[in-house]
Amino acid sequence: MIKTLRVAHLYPRDLNVYGDLGNVITLAKRLEWRGFRAEILPVEPGHFFDFSSVDLVFGGGGQNSAQAVNADDLLARGDELRKISADGVPMLLICGSYQLFGREFVDADGRRYPGLGIFRSSTTAGRHRMIGNIVVDSPFGQLVGFENHSGRTVLEEGQQALGTVRQGFGNNGGTGDEGAVVGNTIGTYLHGPALPKNPGLADHLLLCALHRRYGIEELEPLDDDLALRAATVAAARPQGRQTSLRPRRRRLHHLATALRRH
Ligand SMILES: NC(=O)CC[C@H](N)C(=O)O
């Protein structure tokens, strides 16, 4: 029987800006490439959903209007989500979802949306949007992505951030931190989507879920990760030295070089 992970995808129609669906696809493919299987379960507003047998939760980003439409529905699922978060079920929340997993989100018109309070954070929308590429130093390596948010998220004393902003705005453009982490629940502003560009973060979430469900202790690296890592290292070498990368890896080399230039 193929070992399977059940992935709850929060409001896939509404909270899915900037290709955030690509995160779910990445989780599924990185499982399949290793002989596992992913069962993606949409959580739709107004529909019953049982989180008790879920192995991983993903929520994408969305406009203020999309957040407003789903805020009450998410709040109604708060007890279940807080319980499984405390039980160690890995979760990745991007931007709009991240904001609603904090204590509250106040939109540009001053409307308050109570959050789940899993992150000890509060978000207030400002007039100025924070848009652009972002680089974050984190325990999962240097994370790269794209951000576009007006919400300024402030972490309370003692609330762990995902990382430190090396380039970009991060939580609020002022405190230098990005994202938030509580146990295996991770919030971040990284769109892009985040996980294809940051395989270390993707595999962290998968390993948490595989260990919790099947006791698996480690994941073998995937060929592309090694190639991408090799390509990135090669790109950092002084120019002029021929790399021995195969054509496919050479493409990755050029990709890594192009990425480093931005
Ligand atoms: N990209 C997003 O998810 C945006 C979240 C929220 N509407 C904001 O602008 O801050």
The ligand as an SDF file (V2000), in Angstrom:
LIG
                    3D

 10  9  0  0  0  0  0  0  0  0999 V2000
   -1.0750   38.6200   -1.0590 N   0  0  0  0  0  0  0  0  0  0  0  0
   -2.0120   38.5350   -0.0930 C   0  0  0  0  0  0  0  0  0  0  0  0
   -2.4420   37.4580    0.3480 O   0  0  0  0  0  0  0  0  0  0  0  0
   -2.5420   39.8500    0.4220 C   0  0  0  0  0  0  0  0  0  0  0  0
   -3.1130   39.7410    1.8320 C   0  0  0  0  0  0  0  0  0  0  0  0
   -3.8370   41.0070    2.2670 C   0  0  0  0  0  0  0  0  0  0  0  0
   -5.0240   41.2070    1.4500 N   0  0  0  0  0  0  0  0  0  0  0  0
   -2.8690   42.2040    2.1520 C   0  0  0  0  0  0  0  0  0  0  0  0
   -2.9100   42.9270    1.1980 O   0  0  0  0  0  0  0  0  0  0  0  0
   -2.0290   42.3740    3.0320 O   0  0  0  0  0  0  0  0  0  0  0  0
  1  2  1  0
  2  3  2  0
  2  4  1  0
  4  5  1  0
  5  6  1  0
  6  7  1  0
  6  8  1  0
  8  9  2  0
  8 10  1  0
M  END
$$$$
